[in-house]
């Protein structure tokens, strides 16, 4: 797990957490099977499903009810 320590993480700001997985595609599918409805943000592939980042990881993002982002990452 990687916790964000950005200066933007305050009482009213949003933060992110990176959770490492061996298979983000299978994890994403299991979340969808249990009812996950990933929101779609304009110009962002991250909210739709797993995708390959330019730095070599495969990721998908889910926002919690408070607007914080959970990043599921396969290295």
N, C-alpha and C positions, 0 to 999 in steps of 0.2 A: 504494500500500500504506500502511496506517495501522497502526502497532504500538501496543499498549496500554502505557501507562506507569503503570498503577494500582499502588498500594502493595501490593496482593495478589499481585503477580507476583514471587514469590521462588523459592527452590530447590525448595520443595515445594508451591507454589501454581500455579494454572492461569492462563494468559494468553490473550489473543485477538489476532488479526490480521484486519484488514479488507482484502480484495482487491476492487478495483473492476472491474466487467465491463460491457460494453455490452449484454449480453443474458443475465441470470442464468437465465432459463427454459431457454434452449438449453444453457447450461453445465450446469445441473442434470440435464437430460435426457441429455447426453453422459456425465456421471458415472454416472447410473443404467444407461445402456447398457453401461458398462464394469464394472458390478458393485457400484456403491455401494449399500450398504444403510444408509440414514439412520436412526439410532436415533430412537425416539419418546420424548420426555420428557413426562411428565404436565403438562398446562396450558401447553404450549409449541408454537405452530405452526411455530417456526423449524426444528425438526428434521425436519419432514415434507416440506417443499418450499418453493419461493419464495412469499413473501407480501409484502404491502404494509405498511410501517411507517407509523405516524401522522406521522412527520416527512418523509415523501415519498420514501423510498427503497424499493426492492424487494430482498429479501434471502433467502438461505438459509444455514444453518449446518451445518458438518461438524466433528466432533471428531476430533482426531488420536489415535493410540494412547496418548499421555500425558495425555489429557484436556483439552488446549488446544483452543480453538475457532477455527476458520477461518470468517470471515464473508465470504461473497461478496455484493457489493452493487452494485446498479445505481442510479445517481443520476438 
